[in-house]
Amino acid sequence: MRIEEILDQFSRQTGLALTLDASRSCRLVFDGRVSVDIEAPEARPDTVFLHSAVGVLPASGREAIYEQLLSGNLFGRDTGAAVLAVDRDLGEVVLLRRLETRHLEYADFTEALEDFIARVGAWTEKLKSGSYDGAGRPHEAFADHSMMRV
């Protein structure tokens, strides 16, 4: 499905008037606190990006944040199909998910959007709280399964 068709169906289901603007983007705001930008670049007609700022980089002490972001990206353990990145120009931490529209159906889009919103909320809270995991702490889910033993 084309993203325009998906957004049209989303609008009918939710009662929100949602269309791409001249820059081929639109913004959804959930509960007045989680905003998600949807972009469909004209140069990449089969790609849609979901992205959201989840935090602001502090002036100092960034190493712990960078470690947390990289750890969360590893195997998608805390990001799912999205990735964490840093927008140096704005000084923000961004969560980004790329969707291929060639085989994307409405149900796939809403499932991806719901997962993305949950992860945006979780990362926003994690970064706001300032509680970053310490160095060298293994993630239990991968502690025994991420390496082949010979």
Secondary structure, DSSP 8 states (H G I E B T S, - for coil): --HHHHHHHHHHHH-------TTSEEEEEETTTEEEEEE--TT-TTEEEEEEEEEE--SS-HHHHHHHHHHHHGGGTTTTT-EEEEETTTTEEEEEEEEESTT--HHHHHHHHHHHHHHHHHHHHHHHHT----TT---GGGTTTSS---
